[in-house]
Amino acid sequence: AVGWQNNHSYKVDIYAVDMAGNSAGLPGTPLYVKYFRFDNDPPTISISSPAVNGGAYGLNGVNDPNGNSADATSGVGLVEYRLEYSPVSAGLTKWTKGVTATCSGGAKGPNAWCDQTATIWNVAATTTTIPYQVWHASDVTNAALWINGEDYALIVRVMDNAGNYSTAYSTITFKYDTFKPDATVSFPVGNAFFSGQPSINGIVQDKPLTSRQSGVDLMSIGIQRLSDNFWYNGAAGWQAVRSDPAQAVTQGSPGEATAWNHANFGLFWAGITGSSEAFKVYAWAQDKVDQPNAGFRNIESSYTLVDRNFFYDVMSPTSAV
């Protein structure tokens, strides 16, 4: 056996001599002379964007999935990628850059989502002088077909010009979530009257309802006293400047409708000096999107119109004959 050595160049002289002494070329003057370099080391590949494995990305946060590849011997010949998400109803849904005839419901593509069991490898793009030194998989963005509220897996592999594949795929998972949560006030009901301390509670739920959205990070409750427009700021009591206290939210799953209860009521009634008062309640929440940075987070308006008015009244009614 020939002991081929990696990254070495070889020369092959080709000639033939039959049993009668006839020849096509001779050892000194071969018919063909060929040269080749032997390459048996695998190329390497990595993912640069999305950068955080398991991260939750907001609107336009994954515009250009990309990375790097290299091969020191024969050079990179091809980078391929798989992009998949998993809705409950259909198993893995896969991106097809070309036309795939075996999708559920018929052929899909180019540039479409395809439901099928078999994997689909797509050819990545490159614009660098050294091919695939930087690779790009921006086809979903270019087609504006990111599906909101889904959990994605991006898998890439590389093949060098000798046909060697990378020994391992590079893989990253991430969520894509562009919807704000929805916080509502259940109690007190609108325009209710109380002579003692009511509870303030409600429901919060992240959107869209796929069970794979990022989930609720925190929610806050704003209570405004209408006699002077002061705000109840939890441990700080009543103040002119609003600073809504955050409420703990524990979700069983990202899409679960979760009950909340105002937990910072200690100083609420200390600021009520009259015999009657009116209040307005606002509830708002933010989700767990934090990639590429916290500026991509989906946050409800703190003046979301799910407010409730309620009234405090300890003045006895009067009657006359």
Contacts in CASP RR format, 6 or more apart in sequence:
PFRMAT RR
TARGET T0000
AUTHOR 0000-0000-0000
METHOD contacts of the structure
MODEL  1
AVGWQNNHSYKVDIYAVDMAGNSAGLPGTPLYVKYFRFDNDPPTISISSP
AVNGGAYGLNGVNDPNGNSADATSGVGLVEYRLEYSPVSAGLTKWTKGVT
ATCSGGAKGPNAWCDQTATIWNVAATTTTIPYQVWHASDVTNAALWINGE
DYALIVRVMDNAGNYSTAYSTITFKYDTFKPDATVSFPVGNAFFSGQPSI
NGIVQDKPLTSRQSGVDLMSIGIQRLSDNFWYNGAAGWQAVRSDPAQAVT
QGSPGEATAWNHANFGLFWAGITGSSEAFKVYAWAQDKVDQPNAGFRNIE
SSYTLVDRNFFYDVMSPTSAV
4 10 0 8 1.000
4 38 0 8 1.000
4 40 0 8 1.000
5 38 0 8 1.000
6 38 0 8 1.000
6 39 0 8 1.000
6 40 0 8 1.000
6 41 0 8 1.000
6 73 0 8 1.000
7 37 0 8 1.000
7 38 0 8 1.000
7 39 0 8 1.000
7 41 0 8 1.000
7 72 0 8 1.000
7 73 0 8 1.000
8 37 0 8 1.000
8 38 0 8 1.000
9 35 0 8 1.000
9 36 0 8 1.000
9 37 0 8 1.000
9 38 0 8 1.000
10 35 0 8 1.000
10 36 0 8 1.000
10 37 0 8 1.000
10 38 0 8 1.000
11 33 0 8 1.000
11 34 0 8 1.000
11 35 0 8 1.000
12 32 0 8 1.000
12 33 0 8 1.000
12 34 0 8 1.000
12 35 0 8 1.000
12 36 0 8 1.000
13 27 0 8 1.000
13 28 0 8 1.000
13 30 0 8 1.000
13 32 0 8 1.000
13 33 0 8 1.000
14 30 0 8 1.000
14 31 0 8 1.000
14 32 0 8 1.000
14 33 0 8 1.000
14 34 0 8 1.000
15 23 0 8 1.000
15 24 0 8 1.000
15 25 0 8 1.000
15 26 0 8 1.000
15 27 0 8 1.000
15 29 0 8 1.000
15 30 0 8 1.000
15 31 0 8 1.000
15 32 0 8 1.000
16 23 0 8 1.000
16 24 0 8 1.000
16 25 0 8 1.000
16 31 0 8 1.000
17 23 0 8 1.000
17 24 0 8 1.000
17 26 0 8 1.000
24 31 0 8 1.000
25 31 0 8 1.000
37 73 0 8 1.000
37 74 0 8 1.000
39 71 0 8 1.000
39 73 0 8 1.000
39 74 0 8 1.000
39 160 0 8 1.000
39 161 0 8 1.000
39 162 0 8 1.000
39 164 0 8 1.000
40 162 0 8 1.000
40 164 0 8 1.000
41 71 0 8 1.000
41 72 0 8 1.000
41 73 0 8 1.000
41 164 0 8 1.000
42 71 0 8 1.000
42 160 0 8 1.000
42 164 0 8 1.000
42 165 0 8 1.000
42 166 0 8 1.000
42 167 0 8 1.000
43 69 0 8 1.000
43 70 0 8 1.000
43 71 0 8 1.000
43 75 0 8 1.000
43 76 0 8 1.000
43 158 0 8 1.000
43 159 0 8 1.000
43 160 0 8 1.000
43 164 0 8 1.000
43 165 0 8 1.000
43 166 0 8 1.000
44 69 0 8 1.000
44 70 0 8 1.000
44 71 0 8 1.000
44 158 0 8 1.000
44 166 0 8 1.000
45 67 0 8 1.000
45 68 0 8 1.000
45 69 0 8 1.000
45 79 0 8 1.000
45 135 0 8 1.000
45 156 0 8 1.000
45 157 0 8 1.000
45 158 0 8 1.000
45 166 0 8 1.000
45 169 0 8 1.000
45 170 0 8 1.000
46 67 0 8 1.000
46 68 0 8 1.000
46 69 0 8 1.000
46 170 0 8 1.000
47 65 0 8 1.000
47 66 0 8 1.000
47 67 0 8 1.000
47 154 0 8 1.000
47 156 0 8 1.000
47 170 0 8 1.000
47 171 0 8 1.000
47 172 0 8 1.000
48 66 0 8 1.000
48 67 0 8 1.000
48 68 0 8 1.000
49 62 0 8 1.000
49 64 0 8 1.000
49 65 0 8 1.000
49 66 0 8 1.000
49 67 0 8 1.000
50 57 0 8 1.000
50 61 0 8 1.000
50 62 0 8 1.000
50 65 0 8 1.000
50 154 0 8 1.000
50 172 0 8 1.000
50 174 0 8 1.000
50 291 0 8 1.000
51 291 0 8 1.000
51 292 0 8 1.000
52 174 0 8 1.000
52 291 0 8 1.000
53 172 0 8 1.000
53 173 0 8 1.000
53 174 0 8 1.000
54 172 0 8 1.000
54 173 0 8 1.000
54 174 0 8 1.000
54 175 0 8 1.000
55 173 0 8 1.000
55 174 0 8 1.000
55 175 0 8 1.000
55 290 0 8 1.000
55 291 0 8 1.000
56 174 0 8 1.000
56 175 0 8 1.000
56 177 0 8 1.000
56 214 0 8 1.000
56 215 0 8 1.000
56 287 0 8 1.000
56 288 0 8 1.000
56 289 0 8 1.000
56 290 0 8 1.000
56 291 0 8 1.000
57 174 0 8 1.000
57 175 0 8 1.000
57 176 0 8 1.000
57 177 0 8 1.000
57 289 0 8 1.000
57 291 0 8 1.000
57 292 0 8 1.000
57 296 0 8 1.000
58 176 0 8 1.000
58 177 0 8 1.000
58 178 0 8 1.000
58 289 0 8 1.000
58 291 0 8 1.000
58 296 0 8 1.000
58 297 0 8 1.000
58 298 0 8 1.000
59 178 0 8 1.000
59 296 0 8 1.000
60 296 0 8 1.000
61 176 0 8 1.000
61 291 0 8 1.000
61 292 0 8 1.000
61 296 0 8 1.000
62 141 0 8 1.000
62 146 0 8 1.000
62 174 0 8 1.000
62 176 0 8 1.000
63 138 0 8 1.000
63 141 0 8 1.000
64 136 0 8 1.000
64 138 0 8 1.000
64 141 0 8 1.000
65 81 0 8 1.000
65 83 0 8 1.000
65 136 0 8 1.000
65 137 0 8 1.000
65 138 0 8 1.000
65 154 0 8 1.000
66 134 0 8 1.000
66 135 0 8 1.000
66 136 0 8 1.000
66 137 0 8 1.000
66 138 0 8 1.000
67 134 0 8 1.000
67 135 0 8 1.000
67 136 0 8 1.000
67 156 0 8 1.000
68 133 0 8 1.000
68 134 0 8 1.000
68 135 0 8 1.000
69 76 0 8 1.000
69 79 0 8 1.000
69 132 0 8 1.000
69 133 0 8 1.000
69 135 0 8 1.000
69 158 0 8 1.000
69 166 0 8 1.000
70 76 0 8 1.000
70 133 0 8 1.000
71 77 0 8 1.000
71 158 0 8 1.000
71 160 0 8 1.000
71 161 0 8 1.000
71 164 0 8 1.000
73 160 0 8 1.000
73 162 0 8 1.000
74 160 0 8 1.000
74 161 0 8 1.000
74 162 0 8 1.000
75 131 0 8 1.000
75 160 0 8 1.000
75 161 0 8 1.000
76 130 0 8 1.000
76 131 0 8 1.000
76 132 0 8 1.000
76 133 0 8 1.000
76 158 0 8 1.000
76 159 0 8 1.000
76 160 0 8 1.000
76 161 0 8 1.000
77 131 0 8 1.000
77 132 0 8 1.000
77 158 0 8 1.000
77 159 0 8 1.000
77 160 0 8 1.000
77 161 0 8 1.000
78 123 0 8 1.000
78 132 0 8 1.000
78 158 0 8 1.000
78 159 0 8 1.000
79 123 0 8 1.000
79 124 0 8 1.000
79 126 0 8 1.000
79 132 0 8 1.000
79 135 0 8 1.000
79 156 0 8 1.000
79 157 0 8 1.000
79 158 0 8 1.000
79 159 0 8 1.000
80 121 0 8 1.000
80 122 0 8 1.000
80 123 0 8 1.000
80 124 0 8 1.000
80 156 0 8 1.000
80 157 0 8 1.000
80 158 0 8 1.000
80 159 0 8 1.000
81 121 0 8 1.000
81 122 0 8 1.000
81 124 0 8 1.000
81 135 0 8 1.000
81 137 0 8 1.000
81 154 0 8 1.000
81 155 0 8 1.000
81 156 0 8 1.000
81 157 0 8 1.000
82 94 0 8 1.000
82 95 0 8 1.000
82 119 0 8 1.000
82 120 0 8 1.000
82 121 0 8 1.000
82 122 0 8 1.000
82 153 0 8 1.000
82 154 0 8 1.000
82 155 0 8 1.000
82 156 0 8 1.000
83 94 0 8 1.000
83 95 0 8 1.000
83 122 0 8 1.000
83 137 0 8 1.000
83 140 0 8 1.000
83 152 0 8 1.000
83 153 0 8 1.000
83 154 0 8 1.000
83 155 0 8 1.000
84 92 0 8 1.000
84 93 0 8 1.000
84 94 0 8 1.000
84 95 0 8 1.000
84 152 0 8 1.000
84 153 0 8 1.000
84 155 0 8 1.000
85 92 0 8 1.000
85 93 0 8 1.000
85 147 0 8 1.000
85 150 0 8 1.000
85 151 0 8 1.000
85 152 0 8 1.000
85 153 0 8 1.000
85 212 0 8 1.000
86 92 0 8 1.000
86 93 0 8 1.000
86 150 0 8 1.000
86 151 0 8 1.000
86 212 0 8 1.000
87 93 0 8 1.000
87 150 0 8 1.000
87 210 0 8 1.000
88 211 0 8 1.000
90 104 0 8 1.000
90 115 0 8 1.000
91 115 0 8 1.000
92 115 0 8 1.000
92 117 0 8 1.000
93 113 0 8 1.000
93 114 0 8 1.000
93 115 0 8 1.000
94 113 0 8 1.000
94 114 0 8 1.000
94 115 0 8 1.000
94 116 0 8 1.000
94 119 0 8 1.000
94 120 0 8 1.000
95 112 0 8 1.000
95 113 0 8 1.000
95 114 0 8 1.000
95 120 0 8 1.000
95 122 0 8 1.000
95 139 0 8 1.000
95 140 0 8 1.000
96 103 0 8 1.000
96 108 0 8 1.000
96 109 0 8 1.000
96 110 0 8 1.000
96 111 0 8 1.000
96 112 0 8 1.000
96 113 0 8 1.000
96 114 0 8 1.000
96 120 0 8 1.000
96 122 0 8 1.000
97 110 0 8 1.000
97 111 0 8 1.000
97 122 0 8 1.000
97 123 0 8 1.000
97 139 0 8 1.000
98 109 0 8 1.000
98 110 0 8 1.000
98 111 0 8 1.000
98 122 0 8 1.000
99 107 0 8 1.000
99 108 0 8 1.000
99 109 0 8 1.000
99 110 0 8 1.000
100 107 0 8 1.000
100 108 0 8 1.000
100 109 0 8 1.000
100 114 0 8 1.000
100 116 0 8 1.000
100 120 0 8 1.000
101 107 0 8 1.000
102 116 0 8 1.000
102 118 0 8 1.000
103 114 0 8 1.000
103 115 0 8 1.000
103 116 0 8 1.000
104 114 0 8 1.000
104 115 0 8 1.000
104 116 0 8 1.000
105 115 0 8 1.000
108 114 0 8 1.000
111 139 0 8 1.000
111 140 0 8 1.000
111 142 0 8 1.000
111 143 0 8 1.000
111 145 0 8 1.000
112 143 0 8 1.000
112 145 0 8 1.000
113 145 0 8 1.000
113 147 0 8 1.000
114 120 0 8 1.000
121 157 0 8 1.000
122 137 0 8 1.000
122 139 0 8 1.000
124 132 0 8 1.000
124 135 0 8 1.000
124 136 0 8 1.000
124 137 0 8 1.000
124 156 0 8 1.000
125 135 0 8 1.000
125 136 0 8 1.000
125 137 0 8 1.000
125 138 0 8 1.000
126 132 0 8 1.000
126 133 0 8 1.000
126 134 0 8 1.000
126 135 0 8 1.000
126 136 0 8 1.000
127 134 0 8 1.000
127 136 0 8 1.000
128 134 0 8 1.000
132 158 0 8 1.000
135 156 0 8 1.000
137 154 0 8 1.000
137 156 0 8 1.000
140 146 0 8 1.000
146 176 0 8 1.000
147 176 0 8 1.000
148 176 0 8 1.000
148 177 0 8 1.000
148 178 0 8 1.000
148 179 0 8 1.000
148 208 0 8 1.000
149 175 0 8 1.000
149 176 0 8 1.000
149 177 0 8 1.000
149 178 0 8 1.000
149 179 0 8 1.000
149 208 0 8 1.000
149 210 0 8 1.000
149 212 0 8 1.000
149 213 0 8 1.000
149 214 0 8 1.000
150 175 0 8 1.000
150 176 0 8 1.000
150 210 0 8 1.000
150 212 0 8 1.000
151 173 0 8 1.000
151 174 0 8 1.000
151 175 0 8 1.000
151 212 0 8 1.000
152 173 0 8 1.000
152 174 0 8 1.000
152 175 0 8 1.000
152 176 0 8 1.000
153 171 0 8 1.000
153 172 0 8 1.000
153 173 0 8 1.000
154 171 0 8 1.000
154 172 0 8 1.000
154 173 0 8 1.000
154 174 0 8 1.000
155 169 0 8 1.000
155 170 0 8 1.000
155 171 0 8 1.000
156 169 0 8 1.000
156 170 0 8 1.000
156 171 0 8 1.000
157 165 0 8 1.000
157 166 0 8 1.000
157 169 0 8 1.000
157 170 0 8 1.000
158 165 0 8 1.000
158 166 0 8 1.000
159 165 0 8 1.000
159 166 0 8 1.000
174 291 0 8 1.000
175 212 0 8 1.000
175 213 0 8 1.000
175 214 0 8 1.000
175 289 0 8 1.000
177 206 0 8 1.000
177 213 0 8 1.000
177 214 0 8 1.000
177 215 0 8 1.000
177 287 0 8 1.000
177 289 0 8 1.000
177 298 0 8 1.000
178 298 0 8 1.000
179 206 0 8 1.000
179 207 0 8 1.000
179 208 0 8 1.000
179 213 0 8 1.000
179 287 0 8 1.000
179 298 0 8 1.000
180 207 0 8 1.000
180 285 0 8 1.000
180 286 0 8 1.000
180 287 0 8 1.000
180 298 0 8 1.000
180 299 0 8 1.000
180 300 0 8 1.000
181 204 0 8 1.000
181 205 0 8 1.000
181 206 0 8 1.000
181 207 0 8 1.000
181 215 0 8 1.000
181 216 0 8 1.000
181 219 0 8 1.000
181 285 0 8 1.000
181 286 0 8 1.000
181 287 0 8 1.000
181 298 0 8 1.000
181 300 0 8 1.000
182 204 0 8 1.000
182 205 0 8 1.000
182 206 0 8 1.000
182 207 0 8 1.000
182 285 0 8 1.000
182 300 0 8 1.000
183 202 0 8 1.000
183 203 0 8 1.000
183 204 0 8 1.000
183 219 0 8 1.000
183 260 0 8 1.000
183 283 0 8 1.000
183 284 0 8 1.000
183 285 0 8 1.000
183 300 0 8 1.000
183 304 0 8 1.000
183 306 0 8 1.000
184 202 0 8 1.000
184 203 0 8 1.000
184 204 0 8 1.000
184 283 0 8 1.000
184 306 0 8 1.000
185 200 0 8 1.000
185 201 0 8 1.000
185 202 0 8 1.000
185 281 0 8 1.000
185 283 0 8 1.000
185 306 0 8 1.000
185 307 0 8 1.000
185 308 0 8 1.000
186 201 0 8 1.000
186 202 0 8 1.000
186 203 0 8 1.000
187 198 0 8 1.000
187 199 0 8 1.000
187 200 0 8 1.000
187 201 0 8 1.000
187 202 0 8 1.000
188 194 0 8 1.000
188 198 0 8 1.000
188 200 0 8 1.000
188 281 0 8 1.000
188 308 0 8 1.000
188 310 0 8 1.000
189 308 0 8 1.000
190 308 0 8 1.000
190 309 0 8 1.000
190 310 0 8 1.000
191 309 0 8 1.000
191 310 0 8 1.000
191 311 0 8 1.000
192 198 0 8 1.000
192 310 0 8 1.000
192 311 0 8 1.000
193 310 0 8 1.000
193 311 0 8 1.000
193 312 0 8 1.000
193 313 0 8 1.000
194 310 0 8 1.000
194 311 0 8 1.000
194 312 0 8 1.000
194 313 0 8 1.000
195 312 0 8 1.000
195 313 0 8 1.000
195 314 0 8 1.000
196 312 0 8 1.000
196 314 0 8 1.000
197 265 0 8 1.000
197 268 0 8 1.000
197 269 0 8 1.000
198 310 0 8 1.000
199 261 0 8 1.000
199 262 0 8 1.000
200 221 0 8 1.000
200 223 0 8 1.000
200 261 0 8 1.000
200 262 0 8 1.000
200 265 0 8 1.000
200 281 0 8 1.000
201 259 0 8 1.000
201 260 0 8 1.000
201 261 0 8 1.000
201 262 0 8 1.000
202 259 0 8 1.000
202 260 0 8 1.000
202 261 0 8 1.000
202 283 0 8 1.000
203 257 0 8 1.000
203 258 0 8 1.000
203 259 0 8 1.000
203 260 0 8 1.000
204 216 0 8 1.000
204 219 0 8 1.000
204 249 0 8 1.000
204 257 0 8 1.000
204 258 0 8 1.000
204 260 0 8 1.000
204 283 0 8 1.000
204 285 0 8 1.000
205 216 0 8 1.000
205 255 0 8 1.000
205 256 0 8 1.000
205 257 0 8 1.000
205 258 0 8 1.000
206 213 0 8 1.000
206 214 0 8 1.000
206 215 0 8 1.000
206 216 0 8 1.000
206 251 0 8 1.000
206 254 0 8 1.000
206 255 0 8 1.000
206 285 0 8 1.000
206 287 0 8 1.000
207 213 0 8 1.000
209 255 0 8 1.000
210 255 0 8 1.000
211 253 0 8 1.000
211 254 0 8 1.000
211 255 0 8 1.000
212 254 0 8 1.000
213 254 0 8 1.000
213 255 0 8 1.000
213 287 0 8 1.000
214 254 0 8 1.000
214 287 0 8 1.000
214 288 0 8 1.000
214 289 0 8 1.000
214 298 0 8 1.000
215 251 0 8 1.000
215 254 0 8 1.000
215 255 0 8 1.000
215 287 0 8 1.000
215 288 0 8 1.000
216 249 0 8 1.000
216 251 0 8 1.000
216 254 0 8 1.000
216 258 0 8 1.000
216 285 0 8 1.000
216 286 0 8 1.000
216 287 0 8 1.000
216 288 0 8 1.000
217 285 0 8 1.000
217 286 0 8 1.000
217 287 0 8 1.000
217 288 0 8 1.000
217 297 0 8 1.000
218 246 0 8 1.000
218 247 0 8 1.000
218 248 0 8 1.000
218 249 0 8 1.000
218 285 0 8 1.000
218 286 0 8 1.000
219 246 0 8 1.000
219 247 0 8 1.000
219 249 0 8 1.000
219 260 0 8 1.000
219 283 0 8 1.000
219 284 0 8 1.000
219 285 0 8 1.000
219 286 0 8 1.000
220 244 0 8 1.000
220 245 0 8 1.000
220 246 0 8 1.000
220 247 0 8 1.000
220 283 0 8 1.000
220 284 0 8 1.000
220 285 0 8 1.000
220 302 0 8 1.000
221 244 0 8 1.000
221 245 0 8 1.000
221 247 0 8 1.000
221 262 0 8 1.000
221 281 0 8 1.000
221 282 0 8 1.000
221 283 0 8 1.000
222 231 0 8 1.000
222 232 0 8 1.000
222 242 0 8 1.000
222 244 0 8 1.000
222 245 0 8 1.000
222 281 0 8 1.000
222 282 0 8 1.000
222 283 0 8 1.000
222 302 0 8 1.000
223 231 0 8 1.000
223 232 0 8 1.000
223 268 0 8 1.000
223 279 0 8 1.000
223 280 0 8 1.000
223 281 0 8 1.000
223 282 0 8 1.000
224 230 0 8 1.000
224 231 0 8 1.000
224 232 0 8 1.000
224 242 0 8 1.000
224 279 0 8 1.000
224 280 0 8 1.000
224 282 0 8 1.000
225 231 0 8 1.000
225 232 0 8 1.000
225 238 0 8 1.000
225 272 0 8 1.000
225 277 0 8 1.000
225 278 0 8 1.000
225 279 0 8 1.000
226 277 0 8 1.000
226 278 0 8 1.000
226 279 0 8 1.000
226 280 0 8 1.000
227 277 0 8 1.000
227 278 0 8 1.000
229 240 0 8 1.000
230 238 0 8 1.000
230 239 0 8 1.000
230 240 0 8 1.000
231 238 0 8 1.000
231 239 0 8 1.000
231 240 0 8 1.000
231 241 0 8 1.000
231 242 0 8 1.000
231 243 0 8 1.000
231 244 0 8 1.000
232 238 0 8 1.000
232 267 0 8 1.000
232 268 0 8 1.000
233 239 0 8 1.000
233 242 0 8 1.000
233 243 0 8 1.000
233 244 0 8 1.000
233 245 0 8 1.000
234 245 0 8 1.000
234 264 0 8 1.000
234 265 0 8 1.000
234 266 0 8 1.000
234 267 0 8 1.000
234 268 0 8 1.000
235 245 0 8 1.000
235 264 0 8 1.000
235 267 0 8 1.000
236 243 0 8 1.000
236 267 0 8 1.000
237 267 0 8 1.000
237 268 0 8 1.000
237 270 0 8 1.000
237 271 0 8 1.000
238 267 0 8 1.000
238 271 0 8 1.000
242 302 0 8 1.000
244 282 0 8 1.000
244 284 0 8 1.000
244 302 0 8 1.000
245 264 0 8 1.000
247 260 0 8 1.000
247 261 0 8 1.000
247 262 0 8 1.000
247 263 0 8 1.000
247 264 0 8 1.000
248 260 0 8 1.000
248 263 0 8 1.000
249 258 0 8 1.000
249 260 0 8 1.000
249 285 0 8 1.000
250 258 0 8 1.000
251 258 0 8 1.000
252 258 0 8 1.000
254 288 0 8 1.000
260 283 0 8 1.000
272 312 0 8 1.000
275 313 0 8 1.000
275 314 0 8 1.000
275 315 0 8 1.000
276 311 0 8 1.000
276 312 0 8 1.000
276 313 0 8 1.000
276 314 0 8 1.000
276 315 0 8 1.000
277 311 0 8 1.000
277 312 0 8 1.000
278 309 0 8 1.000
278 310 0 8 1.000
278 311 0 8 1.000
278 312 0 8 1.000
279 309 0 8 1.000
279 310 0 8 1.000
279 311 0 8 1.000
279 312 0 8 1.000
280 307 0 8 1.000
280 308 0 8 1.000
280 309 0 8 1.000
281 307 0 8 1.000
281 308 0 8 1.000
281 309 0 8 1.000
281 310 0 8 1.000
282 302 0 8 1.000
282 303 0 8 1.000
282 304 0 8 1.000
282 306 0 8 1.000
282 307 0 8 1.000
283 304 0 8 1.000
283 306 0 8 1.000
283 307 0 8 1.000
284 299 0 8 1.000
284 300 0 8 1.000
284 301 0 8 1.000
284 302 0 8 1.000
284 303 0 8 1.000
284 304 0 8 1.000
285 299 0 8 1.000
285 300 0 8 1.000
286 297 0 8 1.000
286 298 0 8 1.000
286 299 0 8 1.000
286 300 0 8 1.000
287 297 0 8 1.000
287 298 0 8 1.000
287 299 0 8 1.000
288 297 0 8 1.000
289 296 0 8 1.000
289 297 0 8 1.000
289 298 0 8 1.000
290 296 0 8 1.000
290 297 0 8 1.000
END
